Amino acid sequence: MPWDEDKKLYDKEWVELIDVDWPDEEIDPRSGVVRVHDKEHEEFYRRLSELPAIDSAVVFVGKPELPPNVLVGARRTITIPLCDTCHGKIHGLSMLEHRARGESWYGPGF
C-alpha cells in the first residue's frame, strides 16, 4: 500500500511494514505492507514478539506528542539536557561548561 494511504489509516500508531520500498535518500517509505499495528507502544511490541522475525521496518505514523526537550531522529531518541540559567533554552553548552561558568545545571542522570 502506498505510504500516503498507510498514514491516513494508521495515524498515531506504531506499525511494522514488510515488503518495504524505502530508498535510503528519502525520509518516509514509498510503500509497504502493514503486518502489525497498535496505538500502544508496549502492546505493539508484545504483538510483534509473537510473530516470527522477518526483514521489516518499524515506524510511528504521525507526529508524536513529546516533551519540548526531546528530539527524535531516524534511528534514536535523544533527550537534550536543559539548564536553570538558560530558562529551558536548548543550546550547545554542556554540564561542564555551565559549571565552569559558575551556573547551575540540571539534566538526566545529574
Sequence and secondary structure as in RCSB ss.txt:
>XXXX:A:sequence
MPWDEDKKLYDKEWVELIDVDWPDEEIDPRSGVVRVHDKEHEEFYRRLSELPAIDSAVVFVGKPELPPNVLVGAR
RTITIPLCDTCHGKIHGLSMLEHRARGESWYGPGF
>XXXX:A:secstr
 BHHHHHHHTTT EEEEEEEE  TT SS SEEEEEEEESSHHHHHHHHHTS   S EEEE S     TTEEE SS
 EEE    TTTTT   S  HHHHHHTT     TT 
